[in-house]
Each structure stands twice: as structure tokens, then as C-alpha cells.
Amino acid sequence: MPERLPEPVVDAHTHLDACGAETAADVAVMLDRAEAAGVTRVVTVADDLAAARWAATAAGWDDRLYAAVAIHPTRTSDFDDSARAEIEELVAGERVVAVGETGLDYYWDYAPPEAQQEAFRWHIDLAKRVGKPLMIHDRDAHEDVLRILAEEGAPERVIFHCFSGDADVARRCVDAGYVLSFAGPVTFRNARPLREAAQLVPRDQLLVETDAPFLTPHPYRGRPNEPYCAAYTLRDLAELREEDSRSLAVAVNATAERIFRLPSVTPSTTECDN
């Protein structure tokens, strides 16, 4: 377990079901571990209908848990009217705080680009209709993601989950008002373009996440990931950006509260921690 963060933060994107959680008791155990590290709230994210049903239900089991629902771009080959209707129903849930994850993935060959783009446009429209943030999966598809957002007109709140672009892409996203969420790879010492991107993002457009069980941060790269590991990423980002971890945690938490419209947590007033 990492040392507890000096201020609480939100894990903006994880997959508790993929981490092995099935029951309310399983969720409580994982969230207890996260809270012990200072990660006091978690957004669990769906990638298919089964995961969306589970996430929307699980978010009602624990006050520390919220959900995001959508169909992952790699699963859009058979994204039919029935699936669309169910996602629309689930996203209306009070504890569902985002439409996601959606977007484009040109790395895997599971769904043709045309199907992914059609589904992405539909999710953009859904986010605007329900007034919830759009959580984007963008893998090897930066230009098409940015183009489609511009063509469709982006929702008021857009999150690039597990941001993977370089400094140029980051600047374009920042200029457009998008929020960039950084996961474990930003801590990898060989990820120079990504680390350069993380240095230029304003605090009010910055989130941290785990994308657990994937992408465990340094120094435990390659091992199973859980929401508590967001503490490692936050501290590494603070060092990279030459900021103290307390003030960065306060800023990142405030961004999460604003973007997801979560209840506000008042920061402590104790001395800053480096």
C-alpha cells in the first residue's frame, strides 16, 4: 500500500468488475483499500452492456462509488438499437456520472472504423442530451477523435481517459477545453512524450485514474492494479510537474468534483506536504 495522500482524490476511471469485484462486499474491500491510500471516491466504467448493468447497480452499493456507462469502441460491431436503448436507460441513473467509455480504437482489430465512428457520434449526442460528461477512449486515433468532436460539436464536459497523446495533442485538447486524465503510463520513465504532455496541462483540466486492473503505475508496472494505486500516479505527477502533492491533490479533486458534479470535499488546512 502507498502512503496515504495528504488530501483525497478521485480515481476518475477504473473497472472494478474486471478487478474481480462481483458483490457489494467485494466492492467495499477494494474501496476500503483505496480510501486508506487517500483515494476516497471511484468511478467504475463500463465497456459492454453486462458491465454497464453491473456498474450502474454497483454504484448504489457504496457512497464512494459512481459509474459511467457506454459501449467500448472495440465492441461496436453489433451496437444495435436494443443496446442503444439500454444504455440510454442506464445513463439516466442518479449515480451514473458520465457517458463512457466511448471513442475510437485503431490499435485492436475488433470493430471496423466505420462502426466505431458511428457509435462514437451517437454517444456524443447522448452526452449532450443527458447533460453528462463524455469519457473518451482514444487509442491510435487522435486525429479522427478530434475531428469528430469538432464535426458533431463537443459536449460541455469532455474527458480524455488514459490520455495517450504527445504535447501537441495535449495543447489542442486543452485549447478546446477538454479534460485530460492520466493513468499509470504517465509514470513510466520511457514515456517521454506523454510525460511532456502532462507537464503542460492546467490543473483545472487534469484528472488521475488507474484504468485498473490494467496499467499499474511505476514502481509496480506489470502487477495487478486497483484504485488505491492512483496515489502513486498523483505523487509521480506532482514530482514531474514540480508541485507539492497536497496542492495538486486538492486541484485534481476539485476538477473531478466539477466535471462529474460530485459533492464537494473541503481540503484540510494543515501544512503542505512534498
ChimeraX commands (.cxc) that place a marker at each C-alpha (Angstrom):
marker #1 position 0.00,0.00,0.00 radius 0.5
marker #1 position 1.25,3.51,-0.76 radius 0.5
marker #1 position 1.49,6.18,1.89 radius 0.5
marker #1 position -1.86,7.93,2.27 radius 0.5
marker #1 position -2.17,11.07,0.16 radius 0.5
marker #1 position -2.25,14.34,2.12 radius 0.5
marker #1 position -5.59,15.22,0.53 radius 0.5
marker #1 position -8.27,12.97,-1.01 radius 0.5
marker #1 position -8.53,12.37,-4.75 radius 0.5
marker #1 position -10.95,10.63,-7.11 radius 0.5
marker #1 position -9.94,7.68,-9.27 radius 0.5
marker #1 position -11.63,9.04,-12.40 radius 0.5
marker #1 position -11.67,5.76,-14.33 radius 0.5
marker #1 position -11.43,2.15,-13.20 radius 0.5
marker #1 position -13.11,-1.20,-13.88 radius 0.5
marker #1 position -13.96,-2.79,-10.55 radius 0.5
marker #1 position -15.69,-5.73,-12.22 radius 0.5
marker #1 position -12.54,-6.53,-14.20 radius 0.5
marker #1 position -10.58,-6.24,-10.95 radius 0.5
marker #1 position -12.66,-9.16,-9.68 radius 0.5
marker #1 position -15.45,-7.41,-7.80 radius 0.5
marker #1 position -18.83,-9.10,-8.04 radius 0.5
marker #1 position -20.68,-8.37,-4.82 radius 0.5
marker #1 position -21.19,-5.36,-2.57 radius 0.5
marker #1 position -18.71,-6.92,-0.14 radius 0.5
marker #1 position -16.08,-7.19,-2.89 radius 0.5
marker #1 position -16.60,-3.53,-3.78 radius 0.5
marker #1 position -16.30,-2.45,-0.14 radius 0.5
marker #1 position -12.98,-4.26,0.26 radius 0.5
marker #1 position -11.49,-2.54,-2.80 radius 0.5
marker #1 position -12.83,0.86,-1.81 radius 0.5
marker #1 position -11.52,0.44,1.72 radius 0.5
marker #1 position -8.04,-0.19,0.31 radius 0.5
marker #1 position -8.40,2.86,-1.93 radius 0.5
marker #1 position -9.60,5.07,0.93 radius 0.5
marker #1 position -6.64,4.00,3.06 radius 0.5
marker #1 position -4.39,5.45,0.33 radius 0.5
marker #1 position -6.38,8.70,0.08 radius 0.5
marker #1 position -8.37,7.69,-2.99 radius 0.5
marker #1 position -11.75,8.31,-1.42 radius 0.5
marker #1 position -14.07,8.14,-4.44 radius 0.5
marker #1 position -14.02,6.00,-7.57 radius 0.5
marker #1 position -15.74,5.99,-10.96 radius 0.5
marker #1 position -16.17,2.44,-12.28 radius 0.5
marker #1 position -16.57,2.35,-16.04 radius 0.5
marker #1 position -18.39,0.00,-18.39 radius 0.5
marker #1 position -17.17,-1.33,-21.72 radius 0.5
marker #1 position -20.13,-3.51,-22.73 radius 0.5
marker #1 position -23.77,-3.99,-21.74 radius 0.5
marker #1 position -23.09,-6.51,-19.00 radius 0.5
marker #1 position -20.50,-4.20,-17.46 radius 0.5
marker #1 position -22.86,-1.24,-17.81 radius 0.5
marker #1 position -25.61,-3.07,-15.94 radius 0.5
marker #1 position -23.19,-4.08,-13.19 radius 0.5
marker #1 position -21.61,-0.61,-12.85 radius 0.5
marker #1 position -24.97,1.16,-12.62 radius 0.5
marker #1 position -26.09,-1.30,-9.95 radius 0.5
marker #1 position -22.82,-1.35,-8.01 radius 0.5
marker #1 position -22.76,2.45,-7.77 radius 0.5
marker #1 position -25.76,2.14,-5.48 radius 0.5
marker #1 position -23.95,-0.17,-3.07 radius 0.5
marker #1 position -21.44,2.32,-1.68 radius 0.5
marker #1 position -21.43,6.11,-1.35 radius 0.5
marker #1 position -17.80,6.17,-2.50 radius 0.5
marker #1 position -18.63,4.67,-5.89 radius 0.5
marker #1 position -20.01,6.19,-9.09 radius 0.5
marker #1 position -20.47,4.76,-12.58 radius 0.5
marker #1 position -20.01,5.59,-16.25 radius 0.5
marker #1 position -21.79,3.60,-18.97 radius 0.5
marker #1 position -21.30,3.23,-22.71 radius 0.5
marker #1 position -20.16,0.69,-25.29 radius 0.5
marker #1 position -16.39,0.50,-25.81 radius 0.5
marker #1 position -15.31,1.20,-29.41 radius 0.5
marker #1 position -13.88,-2.30,-29.81 radius 0.5
marker #1 position -17.36,-3.72,-29.10 radius 0.5
marker #1 position -19.34,-1.62,-31.57 radius 0.5
marker #1 position -19.64,-4.12,-34.41 radius 0.5
marker #1 position -23.05,-5.19,-33.09 radius 0.5
marker #1 position -24.14,-1.97,-31.38 radius 0.5
marker #1 position -27.82,-2.24,-32.29 radius 0.5
marker #1 position -30.98,-0.32,-31.37 radius 0.5
marker #1 position -31.63,-2.55,-28.38 radius 0.5
marker #1 position -28.19,-1.82,-26.93 radius 0.5
marker #1 position -28.64,1.89,-27.55 radius 0.5
marker #1 position -31.97,1.88,-25.72 radius 0.5
marker #1 position -30.50,0.10,-22.72 radius 0.5
marker #1 position -27.53,2.46,-22.48 radius 0.5
marker #1 position -29.94,5.41,-22.61 radius 0.5
marker #1 position -31.91,3.91,-19.74 radius 0.5
marker #1 position -28.84,3.17,-17.62 radius 0.5
marker #1 position -27.18,6.54,-18.15 radius 0.5
marker #1 position -30.17,8.26,-16.57 radius 0.5
marker #1 position -29.27,6.76,-13.20 radius 0.5
marker #1 position -28.55,9.26,-10.45 radius 0.5
marker #1 position -25.14,7.74,-9.65 radius 0.5
marker #1 position -24.12,7.38,-13.29 radius 0.5
marker #1 position -21.93,10.43,-13.74 radius 0.5
marker #1 position -20.61,10.07,-17.30 radius 0.5
marker #1 position -21.18,8.58,-20.75 radius 0.5
marker #1 position -18.17,6.35,-21.24 radius 0.5
marker #1 position -16.07,4.88,-22.27 radius 0.5
marker #1 position -16.62,5.61,-25.95 radius 0.5
marker #1 position -14.38,6.81,-28.75 radius 0.5
marker #1 position -12.07,5.17,-31.26 radius 0.5
marker #1 position -9.51,2.37,-31.03 radius 0.5
marker #1 position -7.41,1.72,-34.12 radius 0.5
marker #1 position -4.92,-0.49,-32.28 radius 0.5
marker #1 position -7.16,-3.55,-32.00 radius 0.5
marker #1 position -8.96,-5.05,-34.97 radius 0.5
marker #1 position -12.20,-5.93,-33.19 radius 0.5
marker #1 position -14.54,-3.43,-34.86 radius 0.5
marker #1 position -14.24,-1.60,-38.20 radius 0.5
marker #1 position -13.53,2.14,-38.03 radius 0.5
marker #1 position -16.87,2.96,-39.64 radius 0.5
marker #1 position -18.82,1.17,-36.89 radius 0.5
marker #1 position -16.69,2.80,-34.19 radius 0.5
marker #1 position -17.21,6.27,-35.64 radius 0.5
marker #1 position -20.97,5.82,-35.93 radius 0.5
marker #1 position -21.18,4.67,-32.31 radius 0.5
marker #1 position -18.91,7.50,-31.17 radius 0.5
marker #1 position -21.15,10.09,-32.83 radius 0.5
marker #1 position -24.17,8.52,-31.13 radius 0.5
marker #1 position -22.52,8.67,-27.71 radius 0.5
marker #1 position -21.55,12.31,-28.27 radius 0.5
marker #1 position -25.18,13.12,-28.95 radius 0.5
marker #1 position -26.26,11.12,-25.90 radius 0.5
marker #1 position -23.89,13.02,-23.61 radius 0.5
marker #1 position -25.29,16.31,-24.85 radius 0.5
marker #1 position -28.87,15.16,-24.43 radius 0.5
marker #1 position -28.43,13.94,-20.84 radius 0.5
marker #1 position -26.04,16.70,-19.79 radius 0.5
marker #1 position -23.31,14.38,-18.55 radius 0.5
marker #1 position -19.60,14.37,-19.43 radius 0.5
marker #1 position -18.29,12.33,-22.34 radius 0.5
marker #1 position -15.48,9.94,-21.36 radius 0.5
marker #1 position -13.31,9.18,-24.39 radius 0.5
marker #1 position -11.18,6.16,-25.20 radius 0.5
marker #1 position -8.62,7.26,-27.81 radius 0.5
marker #1 position -6.03,4.73,-28.93 radius 0.5
marker #1 position -4.02,5.46,-32.09 radius 0.5
marker #1 position -6.90,7.65,-33.30 radius 0.5
marker #1 position -6.14,11.19,-32.13 radius 0.5
marker #1 position -6.90,12.96,-35.38 radius 0.5
marker #1 position -10.22,11.22,-36.02 radius 0.5
marker #1 position -11.35,11.68,-32.41 radius 0.5
marker #1 position -10.65,15.41,-32.52 radius 0.5
marker #1 position -12.19,15.75,-35.97 radius 0.5
marker #1 position -15.42,14.00,-35.00 radius 0.5
marker #1 position -15.74,16.04,-31.81 radius 0.5
marker #1 position -15.42,19.20,-33.89 radius 0.5
marker #1 position -17.88,17.98,-36.52 radius 0.5
marker #1 position -20.52,16.90,-34.01 radius 0.5
marker #1 position -19.97,19.71,-31.55 radius 0.5
marker #1 position -18.42,18.51,-28.31 radius 0.5
marker #1 position -20.45,18.26,-25.10 radius 0.5
marker #1 position -19.78,20.88,-22.44 radius 0.5
marker #1 position -17.59,18.42,-20.50 radius 0.5
marker #1 position -15.18,16.06,-22.27 radius 0.5
marker #1 position -12.66,13.74,-20.60 radius 0.5
marker #1 position -9.83,12.06,-22.48 radius 0.5
marker #1 position -9.44,8.95,-20.33 radius 0.5
marker #1 position -5.92,7.50,-20.07 radius 0.5
marker #1 position -4.60,10.31,-22.24 radius 0.5
marker #1 position -2.00,8.89,-24.61 radius 0.5
marker #1 position -1.06,11.77,-26.90 radius 0.5
marker #1 position 2.03,13.93,-27.01 radius 0.5
marker #1 position 2.43,17.59,-26.08 radius 0.5
marker #1 position 0.93,18.79,-29.38 radius 0.5
marker #1 position -2.24,16.74,-28.95 radius 0.5
marker #1 position -2.44,17.83,-25.31 radius 0.5
marker #1 position -2.27,21.51,-26.28 radius 0.5
marker #1 position -5.04,21.06,-28.81 radius 0.5
marker #1 position -7.22,19.32,-26.23 radius 0.5
marker #1 position -6.50,21.94,-23.60 radius 0.5
marker #1 position -7.29,24.75,-26.04 radius 0.5
marker #1 position -10.62,23.06,-26.81 radius 0.5
marker #1 position -11.44,22.96,-23.09 radius 0.5
marker #1 position -11.17,19.19,-22.71 radius 0.5
marker #1 position -10.01,17.49,-19.51 radius 0.5
marker #1 position -7.09,15.06,-19.67 radius 0.5
marker #1 position -6.99,12.10,-17.30 radius 0.5
marker #1 position -3.64,10.41,-16.71 radius 0.5
marker #1 position -3.19,6.76,-15.76 radius 0.5
marker #1 position -0.17,4.62,-14.89 radius 0.5
marker #1 position 1.72,5.08,-18.18 radius 0.5
marker #1 position 2.49,8.71,-17.31 radius 0.5
marker #1 position 4.75,7.35,-14.54 radius 0.5
marker #1 position 6.76,5.17,-16.95 radius 0.5
marker #1 position 10.20,6.67,-17.37 radius 0.5
marker #1 position 10.35,5.71,-21.04 radius 0.5
marker #1 position 7.07,7.51,-21.84 radius 0.5
marker #1 position 8.76,10.83,-22.57 radius 0.5
marker #1 position 6.15,12.34,-24.96 radius 0.5
marker #1 position 3.36,11.53,-22.52 radius 0.5
marker #1 position 5.27,12.95,-19.57 radius 0.5
marker #1 position 5.94,16.13,-21.53 radius 0.5
marker #1 position 2.21,16.38,-22.25 radius 0.5
marker #1 position 1.35,16.01,-18.55 radius 0.5
marker #1 position 3.58,18.93,-17.64 radius 0.5
marker #1 position 1.62,21.45,-19.70 radius 0.5
marker #1 position -1.95,20.60,-18.69 radius 0.5
marker #1 position -3.54,23.23,-16.41 radius 0.5
marker #1 position -4.61,21.95,-13.02 radius 0.5
marker #1 position -8.27,22.61,-13.72 radius 0.5
marker #1 position -8.10,20.30,-16.76 radius 0.5
marker #1 position -6.25,17.44,-15.07 radius 0.5
marker #1 position -7.53,14.18,-13.58 radius 0.5
marker #1 position -5.86,10.99,-12.33 radius 0.5
marker #1 position -7.10,7.46,-12.84 radius 0.5
marker #1 position -5.98,3.84,-12.67 radius 0.5
marker #1 position -7.86,2.14,-15.53 radius 0.5
marker #1 position -7.50,-0.87,-13.21 radius 0.5
marker #1 position -6.83,-3.71,-13.48 radius 0.5
marker #1 position -4.61,-2.50,-16.31 radius 0.5
marker #1 position -1.66,-0.08,-16.49 radius 0.5
marker #1 position -0.31,-0.30,-12.95 radius 0.5
marker #1 position 1.94,2.71,-12.27 radius 0.5
marker #1 position 5.65,2.72,-11.51 radius 0.5
marker #1 position 7.16,1.17,-9.40 radius 0.5
marker #1 position 4.77,-1.78,-9.74 radius 0.5
marker #1 position 4.36,-1.83,-13.51 radius 0.5
marker #1 position 3.10,-5.18,-14.75 radius 0.5
marker #1 position 1.40,-6.17,-11.49 radius 0.5
marker #1 position -2.38,-6.15,-10.88 radius 0.5
marker #1 position -3.83,-2.67,-10.49 radius 0.5
marker #1 position -6.56,-1.33,-8.19 radius 0.5
marker #1 position -7.92,2.17,-7.39 radius 0.5
marker #1 position -5.53,2.63,-4.45 radius 0.5
marker #1 position -2.69,2.83,-6.99 radius 0.5
marker #1 position -3.94,6.25,-8.14 radius 0.5
marker #1 position -1.96,7.54,-5.15 radius 0.5
marker #1 position 1.28,6.52,-6.87 radius 0.5
marker #1 position 0.27,8.32,-10.07 radius 0.5
marker #1 position -0.71,11.51,-8.24 radius 0.5
marker #1 position 2.60,11.69,-6.40 radius 0.5
marker #1 position 4.58,10.97,-9.56 radius 0.5
marker #1 position 2.68,13.69,-11.43 radius 0.5
marker #1 position 3.41,16.14,-8.62 radius 0.5
marker #1 position 7.13,15.38,-8.85 radius 0.5
marker #1 position 7.09,15.59,-12.65 radius 0.5
marker #1 position 5.28,18.94,-12.58 radius 0.5
marker #1 position 7.44,20.23,-9.69 radius 0.5
marker #1 position 4.39,20.75,-7.48 radius 0.5
marker #1 position 3.71,19.60,-3.96 radius 0.5
marker #1 position 1.44,16.59,-3.72 radius 0.5
marker #1 position -1.04,18.25,-1.36 radius 0.5
marker #1 position -1.87,21.19,-3.59 radius 0.5
marker #1 position -2.01,19.02,-6.70 radius 0.5
marker #1 position -4.36,16.57,-4.97 radius 0.5
marker #1 position -6.64,19.44,-3.94 radius 0.5
marker #1 position -6.71,20.75,-7.52 radius 0.5
marker #1 position -7.28,17.34,-9.11 radius 0.5
marker #1 position -10.06,16.55,-6.66 radius 0.5
marker #1 position -11.73,19.89,-7.40 radius 0.5
marker #1 position -11.57,19.14,-11.12 radius 0.5
marker #1 position -13.20,15.75,-10.58 radius 0.5
marker #1 position -15.95,17.31,-8.47 radius 0.5
marker #1 position -16.63,19.91,-11.15 radius 0.5
marker #1 position -16.56,17.54,-14.11 radius 0.5
marker #1 position -18.57,14.70,-12.51 radius 0.5
marker #1 position -20.67,17.06,-10.35 radius 0.5
marker #1 position -19.77,15.25,-7.15 radius 0.5
marker #1 position -20.40,16.59,-3.65 radius 0.5
marker #1 position -17.61,18.92,-2.56 radius 0.5
marker #1 position -14.96,17.81,-0.06 radius 0.5
marker #1 position -13.31,20.64,1.86 radius 0.5
marker #1 position -9.49,20.41,1.85 radius 0.5
marker #1 position -7.68,20.30,5.17 radius 0.5
marker #1 position -5.68,23.31,6.26 radius 0.5
marker #1 position -2.57,21.54,7.54 radius 0.5
marker #1 position 0.89,22.35,6.24 radius 0.5
marker #1 position 1.72,21.37,2.67 radius 0.5
marker #1 position 3.35,18.02,2.07 radius 0.5
marker #1 position 6.05,17.40,-0.52 radius 0.5
marker link #1:1,2 radius 0.2
marker link #1:2,3 radius 0.2
marker link #1:3,4 radius 0.2
marker link #1:4,5 radius 0.2
marker link #1:5,6 radius 0.2
marker link #1:6,7 radius 0.2
marker link #1:7,8 radius 0.2
marker link #1:8,9 radius 0.2
marker link #1:9,10 radius 0.2
marker link #1:10,11 radius 0.2
marker link #1:11,12 radius 0.2
marker link #1:12,13 radius 0.2
marker link #1:13,14 radius 0.2
marker link #1:14,15 radius 0.2
marker link #1:15,16 radius 0.2
marker link #1:16,17 radius 0.2
marker link #1:17,18 radius 0.2
marker link #1:18,19 radius 0.2
marker link #1:19,20 radius 0.2
marker link #1:20,21 radius 0.2
marker link #1:21,22 radius 0.2
marker link #1:22,23 radius 0.2
marker link #1:23,24 radius 0.2
marker link #1:24,25 radius 0.2
marker link #1:25,26 radius 0.2
marker link #1:26,27 radius 0.2
marker link #1:27,28 radius 0.2
marker link #1:28,29 radius 0.2
marker link #1:29,30 radius 0.2
marker link #1:30,31 radius 0.2
marker link #1:31,32 radius 0.2
marker link #1:32,33 radius 0.2
marker link #1:33,34 radius 0.2
marker link #1:34,35 radius 0.2
marker link #1:35,36 radius 0.2
marker link #1:36,37 radius 0.2
marker link #1:37,38 radius 0.2
marker link #1:38,39 radius 0.2
marker link #1:39,40 radius 0.2
marker link #1:40,41 radius 0.2
marker link #1:41,42 radius 0.2
marker link #1:42,43 radius 0.2
marker link #1:43,44 radius 0.2
marker link #1:44,45 radius 0.2
marker link #1:45,46 radius 0.2
marker link #1:46,47 radius 0.2
marker link #1:47,48 radius 0.2
marker link #1:48,49 radius 0.2
marker link #1:49,50 radius 0.2
marker link #1:50,51 radius 0.2
marker link #1:51,52 radius 0.2
marker link #1:52,53 radius 0.2
marker link #1:53,54 radius 0.2
marker link #1:54,55 radius 0.2
marker link #1:55,56 radius 0.2
marker link #1:56,57 radius 0.2
marker link #1:57,58 radius 0.2
marker link #1:58,59 radius 0.2
marker link #1:59,60 radius 0.2
marker link #1:60,61 radius 0.2
marker link #1:61,62 radius 0.2
marker link #1:62,63 radius 0.2
marker link #1:63,64 radius 0.2
marker link #1:64,65 radius 0.2
marker link #1:65,66 radius 0.2
marker link #1:66,67 radius 0.2
marker link #1:67,68 radius 0.2
marker link #1:68,69 radius 0.2
marker link #1:69,70 radius 0.2
marker link #1:70,71 radius 0.2
marker link #1:71,72 radius 0.2
marker link #1:72,73 radius 0.2
marker link #1:73,74 radius 0.2
marker link #1:74,75 radius 0.2
marker link #1:75,76 radius 0.2
marker link #1:76,77 radius 0.2
marker link #1:77,78 radius 0.2
marker link #1:78,79 radius 0.2
marker link #1:79,80 radius 0.2
marker link #1:80,81 radius 0.2
marker link #1:81,82 radius 0.2
marker link #1:82,83 radius 0.2
marker link #1:83,84 radius 0.2
marker link #1:84,85 radius 0.2
marker link #1:85,86 radius 0.2
marker link #1:86,87 radius 0.2
marker link #1:87,88 radius 0.2
marker link #1:88,89 radius 0.2
marker link #1:89,90 radius 0.2
marker link #1:90,91 radius 0.2
marker link #1:91,92 radius 0.2
marker link #1:92,93 radius 0.2
marker link #1:93,94 radius 0.2
marker link #1:94,95 radius 0.2
marker link #1:95,96 radius 0.2
marker link #1:96,97 radius 0.2
marker link #1:97,98 radius 0.2
marker link #1:98,99 radius 0.2
marker link #1:99,100 radius 0.2
marker link #1:100,101 radius 0.2
marker link #1:101,102 radius 0.2
marker link #1:102,103 radius 0.2
marker link #1:103,104 radius 0.2
marker link #1:104,105 radius 0.2
marker link #1:105,106 radius 0.2
marker link #1:106,107 radius 0.2
marker link #1:107,108 radius 0.2
marker link #1:108,109 radius 0.2
marker link #1:109,110 radius 0.2
marker link #1:110,111 radius 0.2
marker link #1:111,112 radius 0.2
marker link #1:112,113 radius 0.2
marker link #1:113,114 radius 0.2
marker link #1:114,115 radius 0.2
marker link #1:115,116 radius 0.2
marker link #1:116,117 radius 0.2
marker link #1:117,118 radius 0.2
marker link #1:118,119 radius 0.2
marker link #1:119,120 radius 0.2
marker link #1:120,121 radius 0.2
marker link #1:121,122 radius 0.2
marker link #1:122,123 radius 0.2
marker link #1:123,124 radius 0.2
marker link #1:124,125 radius 0.2
marker link #1:125,126 radius 0.2
marker link #1:126,127 radius 0.2
marker link #1:127,128 radius 0.2
marker link #1:128,129 radius 0.2
marker link #1:129,130 radius 0.2
marker link #1:130,131 radius 0.2
marker link #1:131,132 radius 0.2
marker link #1:132,133 radius 0.2
marker link #1:133,134 radius 0.2
marker link #1:134,135 radius 0.2
marker link #1:135,136 radius 0.2
marker link #1:136,137 radius 0.2
marker link #1:137,138 radius 0.2
marker link #1:138,139 radius 0.2
marker link #1:139,140 radius 0.2
marker link #1:140,141 radius 0.2
marker link #1:141,142 radius 0.2
marker link #1:142,143 radius 0.2
marker link #1:143,144 radius 0.2
marker link #1:144,145 radius 0.2
marker link #1:145,146 radius 0.2
marker link #1:146,147 radius 0.2
marker link #1:147,148 radius 0.2
marker link #1:148,149 radius 0.2
marker link #1:149,150 radius 0.2
marker link #1:150,151 radius 0.2
marker link #1:151,152 radius 0.2
marker link #1:152,153 radius 0.2
marker link #1:153,154 radius 0.2
marker link #1:154,155 radius 0.2
marker link #1:155,156 radius 0.2
marker link #1:156,157 radius 0.2
marker link #1:157,158 radius 0.2
marker link #1:158,159 radius 0.2
marker link #1:159,160 radius 0.2
marker link #1:160,161 radius 0.2
marker link #1:161,162 radius 0.2
marker link #1:162,163 radius 0.2
marker link #1:163,164 radius 0.2
marker link #1:164,165 radius 0.2
marker link #1:165,166 radius 0.2
marker link #1:166,167 radius 0.2
marker link #1:167,168 radius 0.2
marker link #1:168,169 radius 0.2
marker link #1:169,170 radius 0.2
marker link #1:170,171 radius 0.2
marker link #1:171,172 radius 0.2
marker link #1:172,173 radius 0.2
marker link #1:173,174 radius 0.2
marker link #1:174,175 radius 0.2
marker link #1:175,176 radius 0.2
marker link #1:176,177 radius 0.2
marker link #1:177,178 radius 0.2
marker link #1:178,179 radius 0.2
marker link #1:179,180 radius 0.2
marker link #1:180,181 radius 0.2
marker link #1:181,182 radius 0.2
marker link #1:182,183 radius 0.2
marker link #1:183,184 radius 0.2
marker link #1:184,185 radius 0.2
marker link #1:185,186 radius 0.2
marker link #1:186,187 radius 0.2
marker link #1:187,188 radius 0.2
marker link #1:188,189 radius 0.2
marker link #1:189,190 radius 0.2
marker link #1:190,191 radius 0.2
marker link #1:191,192 radius 0.2
marker link #1:192,193 radius 0.2
marker link #1:193,194 radius 0.2
marker link #1:194,195 radius 0.2
marker link #1:195,196 radius 0.2
marker link #1:196,197 radius 0.2
marker link #1:197,198 radius 0.2
marker link #1:198,199 radius 0.2
marker link #1:199,200 radius 0.2
marker link #1:200,201 radius 0.2
marker link #1:201,202 radius 0.2
marker link #1:202,203 radius 0.2
marker link #1:203,204 radius 0.2
marker link #1:204,205 radius 0.2
marker link #1:205,206 radius 0.2
marker link #1:206,207 radius 0.2
marker link #1:207,208 radius 0.2
marker link #1:208,209 radius 0.2
marker link #1:209,210 radius 0.2
marker link #1:210,211 radius 0.2
marker link #1:211,212 radius 0.2
marker link #1:212,213 radius 0.2
marker link #1:213,214 radius 0.2
marker link #1:214,215 radius 0.2
marker link #1:215,216 radius 0.2
marker link #1:216,217 radius 0.2
marker link #1:217,218 radius 0.2
marker link #1:218,219 radius 0.2
marker link #1:219,220 radius 0.2
marker link #1:220,221 radius 0.2
marker link #1:221,222 radius 0.2
marker link #1:222,223 radius 0.2
marker link #1:223,224 radius 0.2
marker link #1:224,225 radius 0.2
marker link #1:225,226 radius 0.2
marker link #1:226,227 radius 0.2
marker link #1:227,228 radius 0.2
marker link #1:228,229 radius 0.2
marker link #1:229,230 radius 0.2
marker link #1:230,231 radius 0.2
marker link #1:231,232 radius 0.2
marker link #1:232,233 radius 0.2
marker link #1:233,234 radius 0.2
marker link #1:234,235 radius 0.2
marker link #1:235,236 radius 0.2
marker link #1:236,237 radius 0.2
marker link #1:237,238 radius 0.2
marker link #1:238,239 radius 0.2
marker link #1:239,240 radius 0.2
marker link #1:240,241 radius 0.2
marker link #1:241,242 radius 0.2
marker link #1:242,243 radius 0.2
marker link #1:243,244 radius 0.2
marker link #1:244,245 radius 0.2
marker link #1:245,246 radius 0.2
marker link #1:246,247 radius 0.2
marker link #1:247,248 radius 0.2
marker link #1:248,249 radius 0.2
marker link #1:249,250 radius 0.2
marker link #1:250,251 radius 0.2
marker link #1:251,252 radius 0.2
marker link #1:252,253 radius 0.2
marker link #1:253,254 radius 0.2
marker link #1:254,255 radius 0.2
marker link #1:255,256 radius 0.2
marker link #1:256,257 radius 0.2
marker link #1:257,258 radius 0.2
marker link #1:258,259 radius 0.2
marker link #1:259,260 radius 0.2
marker link #1:260,261 radius 0.2
marker link #1:261,262 radius 0.2
marker link #1:262,263 radius 0.2
marker link #1:263,264 radius 0.2
marker link #1:264,265 radius 0.2
marker link #1:265,266 radius 0.2
marker link #1:266,267 radius 0.2
marker link #1:267,268 radius 0.2
marker link #1:268,269 radius 0.2
marker link #1:269,270 radius 0.2
marker link #1:270,271 radius 0.2
marker link #1:271,272 radius 0.2
marker link #1:272,273 radius 0.2
marker link #1:273,274 radius 0.2
view
